[in-house]
Amino acid sequence: MFRILFLLLFTLPFQAVYAQSDNPKELGKVNWERHLDNGLQQAAREGKPVLLLFQEVPGCMTCQRYGDEVLSHPLIVEAIEQCFVPVAIYNNKKGRDAEVLASFDEPAWNNPVVRIVNPLRADVVPRLSGNYSPLGLVNRMVDAIRLQRQEPPVYLQLLQEELQAEANGTEQTTLSMYCFWTGEKNYGQLPGVIATEPGFMDGREVVQVTFDPSVVSFEKVVHTGQRAQCADRIYVHSKQQAQAAVQLIENNKIRTKSSFRPDDEPKYYLSKTPYRAVPMTTLQAARANALIGQGKSPERVLSPKQIAIAQEVKRRADSNWENLIGKDIAENWE
């Protein structure tokens, strides 16, 4: 009996991190309330908006994809459940669902629509329709939280930054230095930098930096490296970078990108801690590695569930936890 109680006490909290609702594919992995009145009452009690999903269930490929790709992303799921009261209304059912559908003047048998409303059913942000991307939903969520005069969780802001960079189109450059561990630490904390990867080029230690040029310029990336002595040579990836590099460094230190060999131990500082076993997005990992390299806690960029995972990894330090650095967060969440 004691052994059973021990197992219950010490395994249930960790398993709860991974608990998934028994949803149809179209609803993803969010734990939805199915009664709008219940959701509105809960929203009033907790001071949260209602995230109202009108969805076709069973639905078309667009509906299923929305469930798979948007409503199953671990950080989107967590942010919905943390910052909103999620309510799902089927747009192809009779009864209570049809009544709610009509009250919001929503069409039946439609692709996914998201509305974020206050407890009085008034829209907090514009209705989301026709945009079935993770970024579309995250943008609405961030806007809604700010309109409540609250600051969105850092992990959600980082997810927005990463998704926006992918939508904008990213740029890469490669810089050589005396130590790519130091390079990753310095580049990883620069706003606009989305990913860092250490490796070798022409026998030199380098860091390949992926950044959003609408947020941070190539010149700013190079200047950041130069201040930290992490840009003694620039491997340019485009004609535009080559032209800009002439103004930043001596000609004999500018090279065209050549064969890149990744290092076997990316995110060195992160890899030496229990946080290496926590599933993260690419940007989260870059920021976490930079924070640890500065002697700071990485938890400021993690979600509550990610922090709970890290605590469990620390508690069971003798277990053979897999290193998840560089691996897809959604595929490794469970």
Buried (B, 14 or more C-beta within 10 A) or exposed (E): EEEEEEEEEEEEEBEEBEEEEEBBBBBBBBBBBEEBEEBBBBBBEEEBBBBBBBBBBEBBEBBBBBBBBBBBBBBBBBBBBBBBBBBBBBBBEEEBBBEBBEEBEBEBEBBBBBBBBBBEBEBBBEBBBEBBBBBBBBBBBBBBBEEBEEEBBBBBBBBBBBBBBBEEEBBBBBBBBEBBBBBBBBBBBBEBBBBBBBBBBEEBBBBBBBBBBEBBBBEBBBBBBBEBEBBBBBBBBBEEBBEBBEEBBEEEEBBEBEEBEEBEEBBBBBBEBBBBBBBBBBBBBBBBBBBBBEEEEBBEBBBEBBBBBBBBBEEBEEEEBEEBBBEEBBEBBE
